[in-house]
Amino acid sequence: GVYCAALILRASAKTPLKELLERIPKVYTAGTQITLASYAGDIMELLSRRFAEKAGFREGLLTRESRGWVRITPVSGLKSLYIAAQADSTEAAKELCGDIEELISELDGKHKKGK
């Protein structure tokens, strides 16, 4: 996708491809898996309600937070979720993962008590 966009821009702007690729902002990722006391589907439902206004639901839950993007997906066959974050620094991506992991742990604890 990005490469194609760069080719289109190059054709219209007559800018060398190498220069266009250098202009693309760097993105850093971090990921973690969290084991749950509850079923992953139950927690995903709670998360979908929490992020309903700003989330997309394709291959998990995708939401834009102030520091970057977060995708949360259930791990097949396990009571766990995988959290992947993208941000403009490794530190910000790790912090996003940590923030979402905290939220999931809180929701998991409340959900388990409510059952």
Stockholm file with secondary structure:
# STOCKHOLM 1.0

chainA/1-115         GVYCAALILRASAKTPLKELLERIPKVYTAGTQITLASYAGDIMELLSRRFAEKAGFREGLLTRESRGWVRITPVSGLKSLYIAAQADSTEAAKELCGDIEELISELDGKHKKGK
#=GR chainA/1-115 SS CHHHHHHHHHHHHCCCHHHHHHHSCCCEEEEEEEECSSCHHHHHHHHHHHTTTTEEESSSEEEEETTEEEEEEECTTSSEEEEEEEESSHHHHHHHHHHHHHHHHHHHHHHHHHC
#=GC SS_cons         CHHHHHHHHHHHHCCCHHHHHHHSCCCEEEEEEEECSSCHHHHHHHHHHHTTTTEEESSSEEEEETTEEEEEEECTTSSEEEEEEEESSHHHHHHHHHHHHHHHHHHHHHHHHHC
//
